[in-house]
């Protein structure tokens, strides 16, 4: 079962937070590599650096997490997945038109949903409650 992981899920894998145990448990059961687009790559690396800015982690911990991202790509735990950006943006805009007024969806959340839909993935991994509601509204099965 292939699943799209948003940044909250990926962050929990790279750095210890309140969701790390649940993310790890999911991966122990579902051992298939996670699709990993340039959107996820950029946002995850920025989230690690932002954690330094917010003084949640130190620079050494951030460096180790950034190295781990590349190691997970090399090992196939994260699978580089090309994305047809125009299609993902069209999906995001279509979803925005239908749901932003009622769900208050942020642009990056729309892009993650548009990406999952464009890739034809039916399962969506997130720990973000707003993203959870959005993914469900898009017809995705949400976990972990």
Backbone as a chain_set.jsonl record, in Angstrom:
{"seq": "XXXXXXXXXXXXXXXXXXXXXXXXXXXXXXXXXXXXXXXXXXXXXXXXXXXXXXXXXXXXXXXXXXXXXXXXXXXXXXXXXXXXXXXXXXXXXXXXXXXXXXXXXXXXXXXXXXXXXXXXXXXXXXXXXXXXXXXXXXXXXXXX", "coords": {"N": [[0.842, -1.183, 0.0], [0.905, 1.953, -1.114], [1.574, 5.194, 0.1], [1.022, 8.696, 0.559], [3.012, 10.891, 2.3], [2.703, 13.647, 4.38], [4.441, 16.632, 5.482], [4.335, 16.771, 8.281], [4.244, 14.102, 9.068], [6.631, 13.086, 7.923], [8.521, 14.685, 9.234], [8.248, 13.757, 11.836], [9.438, 11.327, 11.526], [12.103, 11.961, 11.053], [13.023, 13.547, 13.168], [12.788, 13.503, 16.688], [9.599, 13.774, 17.958], [6.301, 14.363, 19.355], [4.864, 12.659, 17.757], [6.498, 10.719, 16.743], [6.685, 8.008, 17.608], [4.284, 6.868, 16.67], [4.586, 7.269, 13.912], [6.843, 5.708, 13.384], [5.831, 3.195, 14.118], [3.882, 2.835, 12.15], [5.52, 2.559, 9.873], [6.873, 0.219, 10.47], [4.972, -1.693, 10.034], [4.116, -1.147, 7.425], [6.206, -1.5, 5.096], [7.009, -0.509, 2.637], [8.751, 1.777, 0.527], [8.343, 5.324, 0.811], [6.753, 7.567, -1.429], [8.472, 10.455, -2.591], [8.52, 13.673, -3.277], [9.792, 16.668, -4.944], [8.55, 18.788, -3.67], [7.987, 17.788, -1.063], [10.618, 17.265, -0.292], [11.828, 19.826, -0.248], [10.134, 21.163, 1.633], [10.388, 19.56, 3.929], [13.164, 19.706, 4.536], [13.291, 22.452, 5.036], [11.601, 22.579, 7.28], [13.144, 21.255, 9.175], [15.301, 23.033, 9.412], [13.867, 25.257, 10.308], [13.127, 24.361, 12.799], [15.515, 24.657, 14.164], [15.769, 27.449, 14.166], [13.567, 28.015, 15.789], [14.51, 27.101, 18.131], [14.036, 24.482, 18.874], [15.58, 22.338, 18.275], [19.146, 21.698, 18.097], [21.907, 22.892, 16.032], [23.579, 20.753, 15.328], [21.916, 18.512, 15.598], [20.06, 19.11, 13.634], [21.711, 18.998, 11.364], [22.324, 16.266, 11.341], [19.75, 15.232, 10.868], [19.217, 16.25, 8.309], [21.17, 14.914, 6.848], [20.199, 12.354, 7.235], [17.852, 12.387, 5.736], [18.859, 12.382, 3.103], [20.185, 9.929, 3.246], [18.021, 8.197, 3.596], [16.785, 8.501, 1.145], [18.76, 7.407, -0.523], [18.722, 4.778, 0.41], [16.234, 3.907, -0.316], [14.076, 4.175, 1.337], [12.747, 6.531, 1.215], [11.396, 7.454, -1.817], [12.444, 8.952, -4.651], [10.207, 10.831, -6.472], [9.007, 11.927, -9.418], [7.083, 14.826, -10.288], [4.261, 16.049, -11.935], [3.944, 19.179, -12.105], [2.066, 21.162, -13.157], [-0.306, 19.633, -13.202], [-0.606, 18.937, -10.492], [-0.931, 21.472, -9.371], [-3.294, 22.237, -10.634], [-5.065, 20.336, -9.517], [-4.889, 21.132, -6.839], [-5.954, 23.74, -6.973], [-8.546, 23.211, -7.856], [-9.521, 21.755, -5.678], [-9.29, 23.716, -3.724], [-11.184, 25.59, -4.597], [-13.528, 24.22, -4.033], [-13.406, 23.721, -1.262], [-11.893, 25.466, 0.46], [-13.152, 27.71, 1.633], [-14.814, 26.58, 3.55], [-13.154, 24.871, 5.003], [-10.766, 26.179, 5.531], [-8.199, 25.942, 4.275], [-4.678, 25.897, 3.94], [-2.232, 27.005, 1.528], [0.069, 25.309, 1.144], [-0.93, 22.95, 2.233], [-2.968, 22.413, 0.411], [-1.359, 21.939, -1.816], [-0.054, 19.57, -1.066], [-2.217, 17.783, -1.001], [-3.094, 18.009, -3.667], [-0.826, 16.977, -4.893], [-0.76, 14.299, -3.944], [-3.131, 13.363, -5.105], [-2.563, 13.736, -7.838], [-0.491, 11.929, -8.153], [-1.896, 9.654, -7.953], [-2.298, 8.38, -5.552], [-3.949, 6.849, -2.828], [-3.855, 6.801, -0.109], [-3.084, 8.779, 2.709], [-0.78, 10.233, 4.807], [-0.635, 11.905, 7.813], [-0.147, 14.087, 10.641], [-1.281, 16.409, 11.161], [-4.128, 18.081, 12.072], [-5.872, 19.765, 10.599], [-4.982, 19.251, 8.015], [-5.63, 16.582, 7.936], [-8.466, 16.648, 7.9], [-8.814, 17.926, 5.44], [-7.657, 16.115, 3.628], [-9.352, 13.935, 3.959], [-11.722, 15.059, 2.987], [-10.997, 15.196, 0.362], [-11.283, 12.662, -0.401], [-9.368, 10.839, 0.297], [-7.835, 8.111, 2.083], [-6.97, 8.441, 5.382], [-4.208, 8.401, 7.555], [-1.688, 8.057, 10.165]], "CA": [[0.0, 0.0, 0.0], [1.684, 3.19, -1.187], [0.906, 6.309, 0.77], [1.661, 10.004, 0.514], [3.275, 11.409, 3.646], [2.929, 15.092, 4.424], [5.641, 17.014, 6.23], [4.208, 16.448, 9.709], [4.596, 12.689, 9.207], [8.052, 12.94, 7.613], [9.279, 15.332, 10.309], [8.222, 12.839, 12.981], [10.403, 10.253, 11.247], [13.479, 12.472, 11.053], [13.365, 14.136, 14.465], [11.887, 13.027, 17.726], [8.539, 14.644, 18.454], [5.216, 13.611, 19.987], [4.287, 11.73, 16.788], [7.53, 9.824, 16.224], [6.372, 6.602, 17.883], [3.215, 6.442, 15.758], [5.144, 7.216, 12.556], [7.692, 4.524, 13.339], [4.968, 2.01, 14.161], [3.282, 2.696, 10.828], [6.515, 2.067, 8.931], [7.216, -1.172, 10.793], [3.924, -2.522, 9.423], [4.085, -0.843, 5.985], [7.644, -1.363, 4.82], [7.26, 0.007, 1.303], [9.284, 3.133, 0.494], [7.362, 6.4, 0.636], [7.016, 8.512, -2.515], [9.093, 11.669, -2.054], [8.609, 14.654, -4.358], [10.591, 17.862, -4.671], [7.799, 19.578, -2.681], [8.255, 17.22, 0.259], [12.042, 17.428, -0.011], [12.043, 21.222, 0.123], [9.433, 21.532, 2.859], [10.957, 18.825, 5.068], [14.452, 20.308, 4.9], [13.011, 23.747, 5.646], [11.041, 22.339, 8.619], [14.28, 20.934, 10.054], [16.014, 24.303, 9.662], [12.979, 26.092, 11.103], [13.202, 23.863, 14.18], [16.701, 25.289, 14.753], [15.382, 28.841, 14.406], [12.645, 28.036, 16.93], [15.265, 26.554, 19.261], [13.508, 23.167, 19.224], [16.731, 21.452, 18.13], [20.389, 22.438, 17.851], [22.418, 22.794, 14.662], [24.103, 19.409, 15.112], [20.769, 17.619, 15.406], [19.525, 19.436, 12.317], [22.63, 18.466, 10.353], [22.121, 14.814, 11.309], [18.454, 14.972, 10.23], [19.356, 16.527, 6.88], [21.939, 13.787, 6.309], [19.31, 11.19, 7.262], [16.945, 12.502, 4.591], [19.596, 11.902, 1.932], [20.438, 8.5, 3.441], [16.764, 7.487, 3.347], [16.606, 8.488, -0.312], [19.71, 6.437, -1.075], [18.332, 3.429, 0.837], [14.926, 3.562, -0.855], [13.004, 4.411, 2.306], [12.055, 7.614, 0.506], [11.598, 7.169, -3.235], [12.295, 10.158, -5.463], [9.034, 10.69, -7.321], [8.765, 13.118, -10.232], [5.738, 15.373, -10.157], [3.765, 16.93, -12.994], [3.509, 20.349, -11.337], [0.805, 21.767, -13.61], [-1.429, 18.785, -12.783], [-0.761, 19.071, -9.045], [-1.486, 22.801, -9.119], [-4.699, 22.204, -11.054], [-5.8, 19.587, -8.482], [-4.937, 21.977, -5.643], [-6.892, 24.84, -7.22], [-9.892, 22.64, -7.893], [-9.892, 21.437, -4.307], [-9.445, 25.004, -3.048], [-12.462, 26.169, -5.0], [-14.608, 23.477, -3.389], [-13.327, 23.484, 0.181], [-11.143, 26.403, 1.308], [-14.061, 28.58, 2.393], [-15.374, 25.856, 4.698], [-12.129, 24.163, 5.783], [-9.642, 27.056, 5.848], [-7.004, 25.214, 3.846], [-3.498, 26.672, 3.563], [-1.73, 26.665, 0.198], [0.92, 24.11, 1.173], [-1.796, 21.791, 2.445], [-3.578, 22.16, -0.897], [-0.354, 21.355, -2.701], [0.155, 18.166, -0.677], [-3.383, 17.026, -1.463], [-3.004, 17.978, -5.122], [0.264, 16.066, -5.247], [-1.214, 12.923, -3.697], [-4.126, 13.028, -6.124], [-1.876, 13.657, -9.125], [0.288, 10.689, -8.161], [-2.819, 8.523, -7.915], [-2.212, 7.715, -4.251], [-5.238, 6.858, -2.124], [-3.592, 6.857, 1.332], [-2.449, 10.045, 3.06], [-0.265, 10.172, 6.174], [-0.469, 13.23, 8.412], [-0.494, 14.294, 12.047], [-1.875, 17.739, 11.195], [-5.58, 17.898, 12.115], [-6.501, 20.459, 9.469], [-4.622, 18.487, 6.825], [-6.417, 15.349, 8.037], [-9.818, 16.967, 7.429], [-8.734, 18.24, 4.022], [-7.397, 14.878, 2.884], [-10.605, 13.156, 3.978], [-12.656, 15.717, 2.069], [-10.537, 14.895, -0.989], [-11.546, 11.252, -0.668], [-8.203, 10.022, 0.626], [-7.808, 7.408, 3.37], [-5.997, 9.195, 6.166], [-3.598, 7.702, 8.685], [-1.544, 6.621, 10.353]], "C": [[0.884, 1.242, 0.0], [0.884, 4.321, -0.582], [1.717, 7.575, 0.567], [1.814, 10.496, 1.949], [3.479, 12.92, 3.585], [4.101, 15.379, 5.357], [5.52, 16.704, 7.715], [4.593, 14.993, 9.976], [6.094, 12.502, 8.979], [8.931, 13.547, 8.703], [9.359, 14.412, 11.529], [9.164, 11.666, 12.771], [11.845, 10.719, 11.411], [13.942, 12.972, 12.42], [12.343, 13.678, 15.493], [10.883, 14.125, 18.092], [7.422, 13.764, 18.989], [4.615, 12.558, 19.064], [5.274, 10.674, 16.286], [7.213, 8.352, 16.45], [5.311, 6.083, 16.92], [3.732, 6.34, 14.322], [6.021, 5.975, 12.393], [6.887, 3.241, 13.329], [4.322, 1.776, 12.806], [4.283, 2.063, 9.861], [6.951, 0.637, 9.235], [6.2, -2.135, 10.172], [3.921, -2.364, 7.901], [5.511, -0.515, 5.553], [7.989, -0.805, 3.446], [7.788, 1.442, 1.383], [8.197, 4.16, 0.213], [7.73, 7.262, -0.566], [7.502, 9.837, -1.923], [9.345, 12.627, -3.211], [9.522, 15.814, -3.975], [9.877, 18.781, -3.675], [8.103, 19.088, -1.276], [9.714, 17.447, 0.665], [12.336, 18.847, 0.48], [11.398, 21.551, 1.467], [9.999, 20.821, 4.08], [12.293, 19.426, 5.495], [14.239, 21.679, 5.547], [12.443, 23.588, 7.054], [12.14, 22.004, 9.616], [15.026, 22.217, 10.402], [15.177, 25.259, 10.515], [12.978, 25.655, 12.558], [14.435, 24.409, 14.891], [16.37, 26.734, 15.11], [14.501, 28.958, 15.653], [13.265, 27.485, 18.212], [14.658, 25.234, 19.784], [14.598, 22.104, 19.145], [17.972, 22.311, 17.924], [20.887, 22.159, 16.432], [22.956, 21.395, 14.359], [23.0, 18.389, 14.865], [20.148, 17.853, 14.031], [20.406, 18.857, 11.221], [22.449, 16.957, 10.225], [20.802, 14.454, 10.62], [18.527, 15.199, 8.728], [20.152, 15.421, 6.182], [21.056, 12.542, 6.237], [18.322, 11.216, 6.098], [17.624, 11.946, 3.34], [19.889, 10.41, 2.04], [19.175, 7.684, 3.173], [16.419, 7.464, 1.856], [17.513, 7.435, -0.948], [19.3, 4.997, -0.767], [16.98, 2.989, 0.273], [13.791, 3.665, 0.148], [12.116, 5.565, 1.838], [12.4, 7.429, -0.963], [11.36, 8.44, -4.039], [11.187, 9.931, -6.484], [8.819, 11.977, -8.107], [7.302, 13.54, -10.142], [5.417, 16.253, -11.359], [3.146, 18.146, -12.292], [2.226, 20.988, -11.849], [-0.418, 20.953, -13.172], [-1.685, 18.924, -11.283], [-1.364, 20.425, -8.686], [-2.949, 22.876, -9.526], [-5.559, 21.471, -10.025], [-5.97, 20.448, -7.235], [-5.953, 23.107, -5.812], [-8.325, 24.335, -7.239], [-10.397, 22.331, -6.487], [-10.122, 22.716, -3.504], [-10.805, 25.615, -3.338], [-13.63, 25.509, -4.259], [-14.591, 23.572, -1.865], [-12.642, 24.55, 1.043], [-12.055, 27.272, 2.171], [-14.595, 27.882, 3.645], [-14.315, 25.211, 5.58], [-10.923, 25.027, 6.152], [-8.3, 26.459, 5.475], [-5.891, 26.184, 3.447], [-2.962, 26.163, 2.226], [-0.858, 25.415, 0.215], [0.105, 22.849, 1.423], [-2.498, 21.412, 1.142], [-2.594, 21.477, -1.843], [-0.073, 19.896, -2.349], [-1.008, 17.301, -1.159], [-3.365, 16.912, -2.987], [-1.923, 17.024, -5.609], [-0.163, 14.614, -5.074], [-2.2, 12.489, -4.774], [-3.486, 12.862, -7.495], [-1.081, 12.359, -9.25], [-0.594, 9.444, -8.112], [-2.775, 7.74, -6.62], [-3.52, 7.887, -3.497], [-5.073, 7.005, -0.616], [-2.742, 8.085, 1.636], [-2.053, 9.996, 4.531], [-0.008, 11.582, 6.703], [-0.772, 13.177, 9.897], [-1.151, 15.661, 12.242], [-3.395, 17.595, 11.097], [-6.302, 18.579, 10.956], [-6.219, 19.708, 8.167], [-5.41, 17.17, 6.77], [-7.821, 15.581, 7.472], [-9.824, 17.232, 5.927], [-8.556, 16.974, 3.188], [-8.642, 13.987, 2.847], [-11.618, 13.742, 2.997], [-12.279, 15.459, 0.606], [-10.752, 13.43, -1.361], [-10.388, 10.33, -0.396], [-8.419, 9.294, 1.953], [-6.659, 8.008, 4.172], [-5.517, 8.366, 7.346], [-2.509, 8.567, 9.26], [-2.691, 6.123, 11.181]], "O": [[1.535, 1.546, 0.999], [-0.336, 4.392, -0.737], [2.939, 7.533, 0.422], [0.85, 10.511, 2.715], [4.322, 13.413, 2.835], [4.676, 14.464, 5.947], [6.528, 16.399, 8.352], [5.202, 14.691, 11.002], [6.756, 11.825, 9.765], [9.968, 12.983, 9.054], [10.404, 14.303, 12.17], [9.639, 11.072, 13.74], [12.704, 9.957, 11.855], [15.111, 12.833, 12.778], [11.168, 13.493, 15.178], [11.253, 15.234, 18.476], [7.579, 12.545, 19.07], [3.925, 11.653, 19.533], [4.904, 9.821, 15.479], [7.451, 7.53, 15.565], [5.432, 4.969, 16.409], [3.356, 5.421, 13.594], [5.943, 5.28, 11.38], [7.222, 2.3, 12.61], [4.223, 0.633, 12.358], [3.939, 1.143, 9.118], [7.362, -0.083, 8.325], [6.544, -3.265, 9.826], [3.744, -3.342, 7.174], [5.95, 0.631, 5.646], [9.169, -0.647, 3.13], [7.328, 2.23, 2.209], [7.251, 3.896, -0.529], [8.889, 7.65, -0.715], [7.008, 10.285, -0.888], [10.254, 12.428, -4.017], [9.965, 15.924, -2.831], [10.538, 19.484, -2.911], [8.438, 19.882, -0.396], [10.006, 17.779, 1.814], [13.007, 19.038, 1.494], [12.034, 22.145, 2.337], [10.081, 21.414, 5.156], [12.528, 19.631, 6.686], [14.933, 22.027, 6.502], [12.769, 24.38, 7.938], [12.079, 22.421, 10.773], [15.343, 22.455, 11.567], [15.718, 25.987, 11.347], [12.843, 26.486, 13.456], [14.404, 24.606, 16.106], [16.655, 27.189, 16.218], [14.663, 29.872, 16.462], [12.607, 27.416, 19.25], [14.756, 24.917, 20.97], [14.552, 21.099, 19.854], [17.873, 23.499, 17.617], [20.353, 21.3, 15.729], [22.799, 20.907, 13.24], [23.14, 17.506, 14.019], [19.758, 16.905, 13.349], [19.901, 18.287, 10.254], [22.422, 16.429, 9.113], [20.742, 13.478, 9.871], [17.961, 14.425, 7.955], [19.837, 15.042, 5.054], [21.153, 11.765, 5.288], [17.995, 10.169, 5.539], [17.042, 11.143, 2.611], [19.847, 9.699, 1.036], [19.247, 6.602, 2.589], [15.824, 6.502, 1.371], [17.079, 6.668, -1.807], [19.507, 4.102, -1.585], [16.622, 1.816, 0.378], [12.66, 3.284, -0.156], [10.902, 5.563, 2.042], [13.569, 7.266, -1.313], [10.24, 8.946, -4.11], [11.219, 8.974, -7.257], [8.484, 13.008, -7.525], [6.41, 12.715, -9.947], [6.218, 17.103, -11.747], [1.968, 18.134, -11.934], [1.363, 21.331, -11.041], [-1.447, 21.524, -12.811], [-2.834, 19.018, -10.85], [-2.211, 20.515, -7.797], [-3.755, 23.507, -8.842], [-6.654, 21.925, -9.694], [-7.049, 20.495, -6.644], [-6.722, 23.395, -4.896], [-9.218, 24.978, -6.689], [-11.548, 22.61, -6.151], [-11.046, 22.785, -2.694], [-11.49, 26.096, -2.435], [-14.603, 26.175, -3.903], [-15.647, 23.511, -1.235], [-12.805, 24.531, 2.263], [-11.739, 27.533, 3.332], [-14.802, 28.52, 4.677], [-14.54, 25.021, 6.775], [-10.132, 24.635, 7.01], [-7.366, 26.472, 6.277], [-6.119, 27.153, 2.722], [-3.213, 25.02, 1.844], [-1.037, 24.539, -0.631], [0.419, 21.791, 0.879], [-2.608, 20.232, 0.81], [-2.954, 20.555, -2.575], [0.125, 19.073, -3.243], [-0.793, 16.202, -1.67], [-3.596, 15.833, -3.532], [-2.094, 16.345, -6.621], [0.051, 13.793, -5.966], [-2.111, 11.376, -5.293], [-3.835, 11.941, -8.234], [-1.012, 11.766, -10.326], [-0.103, 8.32, -8.217], [-3.164, 6.573, -6.582], [-4.125, 8.958, -3.529], [-6.04, 7.301, 0.086], [-1.796, 8.391, 0.91], [-2.891, 9.747, 5.398], [0.747, 12.351, 6.108], [-1.548, 12.339, 10.359], [-1.529, 16.022, 13.357], [-3.893, 17.036, 10.12], [-7.245, 18.018, 10.397], [-7.103, 19.549, 7.326], [-5.802, 16.71, 5.697], [-8.303, 14.793, 6.658], [-10.741, 16.807, 5.223], [-9.223, 16.789, 2.17], [-8.943, 13.366, 1.828], [-12.286, 13.009, 2.268], [-13.134, 15.498, -0.279], [-10.449, 13.007, -2.476], [-10.405, 9.168, -0.803], [-9.106, 9.801, 2.84], [-5.524, 8.073, 3.701], [-6.303, 7.72, 8.039], [-2.403, 9.732, 8.877], [-2.774, 4.928, 11.466]]}, "num_chains": 1, "name": "protein.A"}
